[in-house]
Amino acid sequence: MSERAVLGAMILDNGCIEDVLARTNEQMFSQSGRQVYRAIMELHGKDVAVDLLTLSPHVEDAMFLAETTSSVPSSANVGYYVDLLRNTWIRTRMLTFSAKLNDMSGQNAEADEYLSALNNAISSIEDTGGASYSTALESVRSTFGHLEKVKANTNDYLGIPSGLTDLDEKTDGFMDGEFVIVGARPSQGKSALAMHFVLHSIGQGIPTAFFSLEMSKESLMMRGASVLSDVPLKKIRRWYLAGQDEKKVCEAFDKLSKSKLYVHDKANDDLYSVISGARMLVRREKVRMVVVDYLSLISVRSQAPRHEQVALVSRSLKALARDVNVPVIALSQLTRDTQGKRPTLNTIRESGAIEQDADVVLFLHEEESKPFEKEVIIAKQRNGPTGLIKVGWNPSTTKFENLERESFL
């Protein structure tokens, strides 16, 4: 009853939508309620009036939608309805958690496992929406706290290094909370560059998540083994290996198997699955960097035009980076008319929102006369310079390497 009252109040009075969204999340609703909730968020985010007419195309359960408005006379008591909804959801979560603790007790779980489960449960319950504000004094104190950590940092870079020295000197590494776009035309090496970033990250013991919607986990592991062993990828795929090559590849696979890499390789996965999966990995496995290959392959349950769907994906990945405070690196296709020309920001395919949302935009470019060299173009950097660097490229192993330095464009 409370979920229908909350949804009905938002439909009757769009003015209360912001307050409700600030105190709720979609997990509090049933399957039908969740669909209505998502549709309200999507329409409101586009400044479209939310009513039964605009919601109908986005909601499968027409009867449930009709009942939302008939179950509440007005939005006057929406705060009370939200309290009921939250309380019911929290009680349900606590009962579920209690049952899990009982199961762990029967399995003689260690104390650390109990504490870990308890922290995860509390974190998931606390993350139930709710606006957060800071006074100027609190903001300044928080800033000084951040600067103290910067001062104490003994690493070469503030962020997670990319493994490409000239790039890191311009960006200071991939920063926590940043949304990074890596763009290139098809078959130019986007996935290989993403794999380079991932291999360098896990090589430093940094837990990293790779959401691969284009390639299987087996393909990714073979690429990783080729880079680490310097054995051509074609040989590994056909296992035309012997002697030292076979030894090096097996050692590379062993190294990968012991790393803190978490691969999700479901093709055409939906946006909410990717976002929830990334949040879970950050919370449970302490993942510190998320890579998505690639942005346009993430599906959205919407009948909106494609460019609006891509904009929603971009906006959601940007919010994910901010919320979990880790760098999120997403790959993006460029329009084919960039062939032979250095790409610019307006060549990002399908949506200009990607350019607006990104904190950093990197483009990968290759001159036809230099097949063993690539250019990484920093086309946008919210907190640093733009520029261009050149890196070595081995097409047989899909490996990137440091090369000569290059001045800013």
Phi, psi and omega per residue, in radians:
M1 nan -0.766 -3.076
S2 -1.150 -0.630 -3.125
E3 -1.166 -0.676 3.113
R4 -1.183 -0.621 3.112
A5 -1.156 -0.716 3.130
V6 -1.134 -0.842 3.137
L7 -1.115 -0.743 3.134
G8 -1.084 -0.676 3.131
A9 -1.115 -0.702 3.130
M10 -1.169 -0.627 3.137
I11 -1.237 -0.697 -3.134
L12 -1.258 -0.596 -3.086
D13 -2.364 1.668 -3.128
N14 -1.078 -0.320 -3.128
G15 -1.180 -0.321 -3.129
C16 -1.707 0.024 -3.069
I17 -1.064 -0.816 -3.100
E18 -1.013 -0.781 -3.127
D19 -1.114 -0.707 -3.127
V20 -1.190 -0.793 -3.138
L21 -1.081 -0.543 3.140
A22 -1.221 -0.341 -3.068
R23 -2.003 0.052 -3.065
T24 -2.335 2.964 2.922
N25 -2.527 2.929 -3.005
E26 -1.173 -0.372 3.138
Q27 -1.121 -0.352 -3.107
M28 -1.326 -0.180 -3.008
F29 -1.886 2.782 3.033
S30 -1.225 3.091 -3.127
Q31 -1.044 -0.798 3.120
S32 -1.191 -0.712 3.122
G33 -1.124 -0.618 3.138
R34 -1.126 -0.660 3.132
Q35 -1.147 -0.724 3.091
V36 -1.145 -0.748 -3.131
Y37 -1.044 -0.801 3.134
R38 -1.100 -0.725 -3.136
A39 -1.115 -0.701 3.101
I40 -1.088 -0.783 3.115
M41 -1.036 -0.790 -3.090
E42 -1.129 -0.836 -3.131
L43 -1.141 -0.757 -3.126
H44 -1.115 -0.647 3.117
G45 -1.140 -0.386 3.110
K46 -1.722 0.142 -3.115
D47 1.064 0.604 3.066
V48 -1.735 2.378 3.129
A49 -1.025 2.360 -3.133
V50 -1.723 1.976 3.063
D51 -2.643 3.134 -3.086
L52 -1.057 -0.602 -3.105
L53 -1.197 -0.808 -3.115
T54 -1.307 -0.458 -3.135
L55 -1.395 -0.545 -3.020
S56 -0.879 -0.780 -3.117
P57 -1.142 -0.313 -3.061
H58 -1.747 -0.085 -3.019
V59 -2.132 2.217 -3.116
E60 -1.378 -0.659 -3.077
D61 -1.527 1.520 -3.074
A62 -1.124 -0.619 -3.134
M63 -1.144 -0.756 3.120
F64 -1.076 -0.756 -3.140
L65 -1.049 -0.765 -3.138
A66 -1.114 -0.633 -3.107
E67 -1.254 -0.362 -3.130
T68 -1.103 -0.729 -3.107
T69 -1.425 -0.495 -3.135
S70 -1.355 -0.237 -3.088
S71 -1.557 -0.065 -3.113
V72 -2.476 2.266 -3.092
P73 -1.308 -0.560 -3.124
S74 -2.778 3.118 3.121
S75 -1.635 0.142 -3.031
A76 -1.020 -0.645 -3.087
N77 -1.846 0.497 -3.068
V78 -1.070 -0.608 3.119
G79 -1.059 -0.700 3.120
Y80 -1.152 -0.724 3.129
Y81 -1.119 -0.701 3.119
V82 -1.117 -0.731 3.101
D83 -1.037 -0.756 3.109
L84 -1.073 -0.773 -3.120
L85 -1.099 -0.827 3.135
R86 -1.076 -0.807 -3.104
N87 -1.090 -0.730 3.115
T88 -1.107 -0.761 -3.135
W89 -1.114 -0.779 -3.135
I90 -1.117 -0.735 3.103
R91 -1.063 -0.744 3.133
T92 -1.100 -0.761 3.126
R93 -1.106 -0.694 -3.131
M94 -1.173 -0.666 3.085
L95 -1.118 -0.711 3.100
T96 -1.105 -0.740 3.140
F97 -1.156 -0.692 3.111
S98 -1.067 -0.713 3.102
A99 -1.112 -0.656 3.116
K100 -1.143 -0.709 3.106
L101 -1.094 -0.694 3.099
N102 -1.083 -0.718 3.101
D103 -1.098 -0.734 3.128
M104 -1.121 -0.617 3.124
S105 -1.097 -0.717 3.124
G106 -1.184 -0.368 -3.137
Q107 -1.690 0.129 3.127
N108 0.977 0.831 -3.132
A109 -1.165 2.647 3.107
E110 -1.272 2.784 -3.119
A111 -1.048 -0.677 -3.137
D112 -1.095 -0.585 3.114
E113 -1.177 -0.703 3.082
Y114 -1.049 -0.813 -3.103
L115 -1.121 -0.712 3.132
S116 -1.110 -0.775 3.121
A117 -1.107 -0.688 3.133
L118 -1.114 -0.797 3.138
N119 -1.097 -0.726 3.128
N120 -1.099 -0.720 -3.128
A121 -1.143 -0.789 -3.135
I122 -1.098 -0.745 3.140
S123 -1.076 -0.740 -3.109
S124 -1.189 -0.580 3.134
I125 -1.326 -0.640 -3.136
E126 -1.173 -0.506 -3.106
D127 -1.432 1.153 -3.082
T128 -2.067 0.601 -3.090
G129 1.449 -2.964 3.141
G130 1.936 2.158 -3.124
A131 -1.235 2.577 -3.123
S132 -2.236 2.199 -3.118
Y133 -2.216 2.655 3.104
S134 -2.275 2.470 3.016
T135 -1.306 2.908 3.115
A136 -1.037 -0.708 -3.140
L137 -1.086 -0.771 3.127
E138 -1.117 -0.646 3.140
S139 -1.157 -0.734 3.127
V140 -1.141 -0.744 3.113
R141 -1.078 -0.725 3.114
S142 -1.097 -0.698 3.132
T143 -1.110 -0.759 3.116
F144 -1.143 -0.610 3.073
G145 -1.083 -0.741 3.093
H146 -1.103 -0.772 -3.115
L147 -1.166 -0.530 3.057
E148 -1.110 -0.694 3.102
K149 -1.163 -0.671 3.100
V150 -1.086 -0.756 -3.125
K151 -1.098 -0.640 -3.097
A152 -1.440 -0.153 -3.096
N153 -1.189 2.212 -3.122
T154 -1.856 0.048 3.124
N155 -1.368 2.893 3.141
D156 -1.187 -0.528 -3.088
Y157 -2.309 2.706 3.138
L158 -1.270 -0.638 -3.114
G159 -1.702 -2.933 3.103
I160 -1.418 2.091 -3.091
P161 -1.101 2.578 3.120
S162 -1.494 -0.314 -3.045
G163 1.594 -0.081 3.046
L164 -1.912 1.845 -2.926
T165 -0.990 -0.837 -3.107
D166 -1.122 -0.612 3.082
L167 -1.164 -0.771 -3.119
D168 -1.137 -0.577 3.128
E169 -1.201 -0.431 3.115
K170 -1.560 -0.528 -3.077
T171 -1.829 -0.303 -3.029
D172 1.156 0.461 -3.133
G173 1.537 3.055 3.097
F174 -1.431 2.044 -3.020
M175 -1.478 2.598 3.055
D176 -1.004 2.362 3.080
G177 1.438 -0.001 -3.123
E178 -1.563 2.533 3.049
F179 -1.844 2.006 -3.039
V180 -1.970 2.268 3.071
I181 -1.860 2.318 3.021
V182 -2.023 1.987 -3.059
G183 -2.037 2.556 3.056
A184 -2.916 2.847 3.032
R185 -1.224 2.840 3.124
P186 -0.971 2.464 3.063
S187 1.126 0.497 3.092
Q188 -1.772 -0.075 3.066
G189 1.894 0.331 3.125
K190 -1.019 -0.877 -3.100
S191 -1.126 -0.632 3.112
A192 -1.145 -0.671 3.118
L193 -1.190 -0.704 3.079
A194 -1.066 -0.733 3.117
M195 -1.113 -0.639 3.065
H196 -1.042 -0.821 3.114
F197 -1.036 -0.748 -3.111
V198 -1.143 -0.805 -3.115
L199 -1.095 -0.682 3.119
H200 -1.189 -0.647 3.136
S201 -1.144 -0.908 -3.104
I202 -1.212 -0.424 3.077
G203 -1.133 -0.386 3.074
Q204 -1.687 0.152 3.129
G205 1.391 0.312 -3.113
I206 -1.570 2.083 3.103
P207 -1.052 2.239 -3.022
T208 -2.372 2.430 3.104
A209 -1.901 2.348 3.118
F210 -2.134 1.913 3.071
F211 -1.644 1.769 -3.071
S212 -1.827 1.776 3.129
L213 -1.586 -0.123 -3.088
E214 -1.839 -0.643 -3.082
M215 -2.122 2.647 3.092
S216 -1.323 2.840 3.111
K217 -1.083 -0.541 3.119
E218 -1.161 -0.737 3.105
S219 -1.111 -0.719 3.121
L220 -1.097 -0.758 -3.124
M221 -1.154 -0.642 3.101
M222 -1.166 -0.683 3.080
R223 -1.109 -0.764 3.123
G224 -1.076 -0.726 3.128
A225 -1.144 -0.633 3.119
S226 -1.132 -0.759 3.127
V227 -1.123 -0.805 -3.075
L228 -1.225 -0.527 -3.061
S229 -1.718 -0.242 -3.036
D230 1.085 0.459 3.062
V231 -1.777 2.294 -3.099
P232 -0.904 2.417 -3.102
L233 -1.042 -0.647 -3.132
K234 -1.042 -0.691 3.118
K235 -1.133 -0.695 -3.118
I236 -1.195 -0.747 -3.129
R237 -1.052 -0.642 -3.141
R238 -1.681 -0.069 -3.071
W239 0.931 0.807 3.000
Y240 -1.520 1.212 -3.012
L241 -2.241 2.564 3.067
A242 -2.793 2.807 3.051
G243 0.992 -2.290 -3.065
Q244 -1.121 -0.638 3.129
D245 -1.055 -0.806 3.140
E246 -1.105 -0.708 3.127
K247 -1.096 -0.796 -3.115
K248 -1.131 -0.684 3.140
V249 -1.175 -0.752 3.118
C250 -1.092 -0.680 3.094
E251 -1.134 -0.652 3.118
A252 -1.144 -0.772 3.102
F253 -1.088 -0.672 3.121
D254 -1.117 -0.728 3.118
K255 -1.106 -0.748 3.116
L256 -1.107 -0.702 -3.087
S257 -1.136 -0.424 -3.112
K258 -1.688 -0.004 -3.085
S259 -1.448 2.945 3.104
K260 -1.699 1.020 3.133
L261 -1.899 2.283 -3.127
Y262 -2.079 2.027 -3.034
V263 -1.897 2.289 3.033
H264 -2.091 2.001 -2.991
D265 -2.133 0.594 3.109
K266 -1.370 2.104 -3.118
A267 -1.209 2.509 3.088
N268 0.923 0.673 3.129
D269 -1.180 2.711 -3.104
D270 -1.553 2.810 -3.026
L271 -1.003 -0.799 -3.046
Y272 -1.203 -0.517 3.076
S273 -1.196 -0.735 3.121
V274 -1.127 -0.831 -3.111
I275 -1.102 -0.838 -3.118
S276 -1.162 -0.644 3.101
G277 -1.115 -0.725 3.121
A278 -1.151 -0.740 3.114
R279 -1.072 -0.736 -3.141
M280 -1.098 -0.736 -3.123
L281 -1.190 -0.640 3.081
V282 -1.131 -0.732 -3.103
R283 -1.267 -0.828 -3.023
R284 -1.489 -0.736 -3.025
E285 -1.828 0.077 3.127
K286 1.014 0.611 3.107
V287 -1.032 2.393 -3.078
R288 -2.020 -0.048 3.054
M289 -2.654 2.405 -3.128
V290 -2.116 2.280 3.109
V291 -2.102 2.337 -3.128
V292 -2.145 2.135 -3.122
D293 -2.206 1.802 -0.115
Y294 -2.299 3.016 -2.911
L295 -1.018 -0.768 -3.035
S296 -1.244 -0.249 3.130
L297 -1.472 -0.169 3.093
I298 -1.302 2.175 -3.098
S299 -1.513 2.655 -3.139
V300 -2.237 2.301 3.128
R301 -1.373 1.351 -3.072
S302 -2.706 2.622 3.061
Q303 -1.738 0.211 3.135
A304 -1.196 2.782 3.074
P305 -0.958 2.688 -3.035
R306 -1.017 -0.715 -3.105
H307 -1.139 -0.509 3.080
E308 -1.292 -0.626 3.075
Q309 -1.115 -0.773 3.127
V310 -1.111 -0.670 3.102
A311 -1.084 -0.684 3.113
L312 -1.139 -0.736 3.103
V313 -1.070 -0.814 -3.141
S314 -1.049 -0.818 -3.127
R315 -1.102 -0.664 -3.121
S316 -1.223 -0.671 3.101
L317 -1.199 -0.628 3.055
K318 -1.088 -0.791 3.120
A319 -1.125 -0.649 3.103
L320 -1.046 -0.817 -3.140
A321 -1.015 -0.767 3.137
R322 -1.182 -0.764 -3.036
D323 -1.175 -0.768 -3.091
V324 -1.659 -0.095 3.043
N325 1.022 0.840 2.985
V326 -2.337 2.718 3.057
P327 -1.189 2.343 3.053
V328 -2.000 2.064 -3.103
I329 -1.892 2.081 -3.109
A330 -2.102 2.376 3.115
L331 -1.560 2.591 -3.094
S332 -2.511 2.505 3.091
Q333 -1.370 2.619 3.007
L334 -1.889 2.764 3.108
T335 -1.144 2.584 -3.059
R336 -1.215 -0.281 -3.110
D337 -1.304 0.064 3.065
T338 -1.496 -0.048 -3.077
Q339 -0.987 2.228 3.130
G340 1.450 -0.121 -3.123
K341 -2.140 2.617 3.047
R342 -1.183 2.286 -3.110
P343 -1.223 2.695 3.058
T344 -2.216 3.029 -3.057
L345 -1.032 -0.544 -3.103
N346 -1.397 0.082 3.120
T347 -1.724 0.056 3.067
I348 -1.175 2.293 -2.978
R349 -1.352 2.472 2.892
E350 1.389 -0.437 -3.114
S351 -2.818 2.237 3.043
G352 -1.261 -0.231 3.141
A353 -1.128 -0.518 -3.134
I354 -1.047 -0.822 3.120
E355 -1.035 -0.725 -3.109
Q356 -1.205 -0.689 -3.076
D357 -1.287 -0.566 -3.000
A358 -1.197 2.452 2.994
D359 -1.465 -0.594 3.116
V360 -2.361 2.349 3.038
V361 -2.125 2.109 3.091
L362 -1.969 2.384 3.054
F363 -2.032 2.489 3.086
L364 -1.866 2.243 -3.057
H365 -2.434 2.544 3.121
E366 -2.298 2.279 3.009
E367 -1.452 2.332 -3.069
E368 -1.021 -0.509 -3.097
S369 -1.389 -0.110 -3.100
K370 -2.276 1.325 -3.053
P371 -1.213 -0.239 -3.129
F372 -1.907 0.436 -3.119
E373 -2.531 2.475 3.078
K374 -2.212 2.712 3.016
E375 -1.897 2.293 2.989
V376 -1.863 1.998 -3.072
I377 -1.781 2.150 3.027
I378 -1.537 1.651 -3.060
A379 -1.434 -0.447 3.117
K380 -2.611 2.402 3.015
Q381 -2.615 1.934 -3.012
R382 -1.042 -0.592 -3.050
N383 -2.115 0.494 -3.126
G384 -2.921 -3.073 -3.072
P385 -1.376 2.762 2.940
T386 -1.608 2.989 -3.130
G387 2.885 -2.933 -3.086
L388 -2.499 2.411 3.027
I389 -2.262 2.722 3.073
K390 -1.943 2.427 -3.129
V391 -2.307 2.668 3.091
G392 -1.327 2.610 -3.089
W393 -2.431 2.174 3.084
N394 -1.928 1.781 -3.065
P395 -1.147 -0.423 -3.112
S396 -1.285 -0.499 3.119
T397 -1.967 -0.032 -3.048
T398 0.939 0.750 -3.068
K399 -1.881 2.368 3.021
F400 -1.763 2.515 3.131
E401 -2.452 2.732 3.063
N402 -1.147 2.513 -3.141
L403 -2.308 -2.489 -3.132
E404 -1.410 2.841 3.101
R405 -1.491 2.740 -3.117
E406 -2.435 2.478 3.138
S407 -1.336 2.936 3.117
F408 -1.078 2.653 3.060
L409 -1.121 nan nan
